[in-house]
Amino acid sequence: MARLQILELPEGSGDDRPPFVLVIDEWTNPFHGLPNEWAEKIGAQGVLVFEETIDIPANEITLSDATDGNVVRIRVEPDLEGFTDTVLAEVAKAQADAVYAAQQARR
């Protein structure tokens, strides 16, 4: 099942919120749509899609102040049940909207 991760980017002087890139890994389905359209919808600087597993170290939290001297690492992964179906439905809707708009422009 595909995973979603956020890769935060350095902030610029004119940024009103931290810029980020959406990283989708373990993608196994045929790819439909354009990642840049997805990015625009969610306010990301871009979307990166990989078939392989991509680990972003910044998404791991290390608790190194444990009193017993052990280091604890926590990794949070969302449950994306139904994500693929939702994305494909949104892509199909966007494509239908584009076809409709093109037909209306010809009239």
Residue, then its C-alpha position, 0 to 999 in steps of 0.5 A: m500500500a502506498r505511503l504518504q510522507i511530508l518533506e519540509l523545505p527551508e522557509g523563504s522570506g515570503d512564505d506564509r507557511p512552511p513549504f513542503v513536498l509530498v512524497i508518495d512511495e511504495w506506489t504499485n498501481p498504474f499512475h494517473g494524473l499529474p503530480n504537479e496538479w496534486a501539488e497545486k491542490i494541496g499547496a505543496q511545492g511538488v509531489l514525488v512518486f516512487e515504487e521503492t520505499i523512501d525513508i525521510p530521516a526528518n520524519e523520525i523522532t528521536l527521544s535521547d533524553a531517556t533516563d535509562g540511557n536508551v534511545v527511543r525512535i518513533r515513526v508515525e505512518p498514516d493508515l491509507e486504506g482507500f487512498t488509491d481509490t480516492v485519488l483515482a476518483e478525484v483524478a477521474k473527476a478532474q479529467a471529466d471536468a477538463v473535458y466538459a470545460a473544453q467542450q463548453a469552450r468550443r461552443 
